[in-house]
């Protein structure tokens, strides 16, 4: 029975080692094939904050809807 316990603990350590290695490989592949190209594309071609405009001011015009009871009910 003692030999089976030693074998089981060794098998668990081996499984944990293999799981760590597979996790590192899978996450590395995910990063370099999906996240990195997306981030580079968003950085190079995107303007998420709208800062690349030619106007002198970055303020945006705001329109406020008329305050009525239906608009108050639709806000949640």
Rosetta constraint file for C-alpha pairs under 8 A:
AtomPair CA 1 CA 5 HARMONIC 6.52 0.50
AtomPair CA 2 CA 6 HARMONIC 6.37 0.50
AtomPair CA 3 CA 7 HARMONIC 6.11 0.50
AtomPair CA 4 CA 8 HARMONIC 5.99 0.50
AtomPair CA 5 CA 9 HARMONIC 6.16 0.50
AtomPair CA 6 CA 10 HARMONIC 6.08 0.50
AtomPair CA 7 CA 11 HARMONIC 6.01 0.50
AtomPair CA 8 CA 12 HARMONIC 6.17 0.50
AtomPair CA 9 CA 13 HARMONIC 6.26 0.50
AtomPair CA 10 CA 14 HARMONIC 6.15 0.50
AtomPair CA 11 CA 15 HARMONIC 6.07 0.50
AtomPair CA 12 CA 16 HARMONIC 6.11 0.50
AtomPair CA 13 CA 17 HARMONIC 6.20 0.50
AtomPair CA 14 CA 18 HARMONIC 6.20 0.50
AtomPair CA 15 CA 19 HARMONIC 5.95 0.50
AtomPair CA 16 CA 20 HARMONIC 6.13 0.50
AtomPair CA 17 CA 21 HARMONIC 6.32 0.50
AtomPair CA 18 CA 22 HARMONIC 6.08 0.50
AtomPair CA 19 CA 23 HARMONIC 5.94 0.50
AtomPair CA 20 CA 24 HARMONIC 6.19 0.50
AtomPair CA 21 CA 25 HARMONIC 6.28 0.50
AtomPair CA 22 CA 26 HARMONIC 6.03 0.50
AtomPair CA 23 CA 27 HARMONIC 5.96 0.50
AtomPair CA 24 CA 28 HARMONIC 5.93 0.50
AtomPair CA 25 CA 29 HARMONIC 6.15 0.50
AtomPair CA 26 CA 30 HARMONIC 6.13 0.50
AtomPair CA 27 CA 31 HARMONIC 6.08 0.50
AtomPair CA 28 CA 32 HARMONIC 6.18 0.50
AtomPair CA 29 CA 33 HARMONIC 5.85 0.50
AtomPair CA 30 CA 34 HARMONIC 5.59 0.50
AtomPair CA 30 CA 35 HARMONIC 6.86 0.50
AtomPair CA 31 CA 35 HARMONIC 4.88 0.50
AtomPair CA 31 CA 36 HARMONIC 5.90 0.50
AtomPair CA 32 CA 36 HARMONIC 5.30 0.50
AtomPair CA 32 CA 37 HARMONIC 7.32 0.50
AtomPair CA 33 CA 37 HARMONIC 6.74 0.50
AtomPair CA 34 CA 38 HARMONIC 6.28 0.50
AtomPair CA 35 CA 39 HARMONIC 6.00 0.50
AtomPair CA 36 CA 40 HARMONIC 6.12 0.50
AtomPair CA 37 CA 41 HARMONIC 6.05 0.50
AtomPair CA 38 CA 42 HARMONIC 6.08 0.50
AtomPair CA 39 CA 43 HARMONIC 6.02 0.50
AtomPair CA 40 CA 44 HARMONIC 6.01 0.50
AtomPair CA 41 CA 45 HARMONIC 5.67 0.50
AtomPair CA 41 CA 46 HARMONIC 7.17 0.50
AtomPair CA 42 CA 46 HARMONIC 4.76 0.50
AtomPair CA 42 CA 47 HARMONIC 7.89 0.50
AtomPair CA 43 CA 47 HARMONIC 7.85 0.50
AtomPair CA 47 CA 51 HARMONIC 6.72 0.50
AtomPair CA 47 CA 52 HARMONIC 6.70 0.50
AtomPair CA 50 CA 58 HARMONIC 8.00 0.50
AtomPair CA 51 CA 58 HARMONIC 7.05 0.50
AtomPair CA 53 CA 58 HARMONIC 7.92 0.50
AtomPair CA 65 CA 71 HARMONIC 7.99 0.50
AtomPair CA 66 CA 71 HARMONIC 7.95 0.50
AtomPair CA 67 CA 71 HARMONIC 6.71 0.50
AtomPair CA 67 CA 72 HARMONIC 7.47 0.50
AtomPair CA 68 CA 72 HARMONIC 6.52 0.50
AtomPair CA 69 CA 73 HARMONIC 6.32 0.50
AtomPair CA 70 CA 74 HARMONIC 6.28 0.50
AtomPair CA 71 CA 75 HARMONIC 6.49 0.50
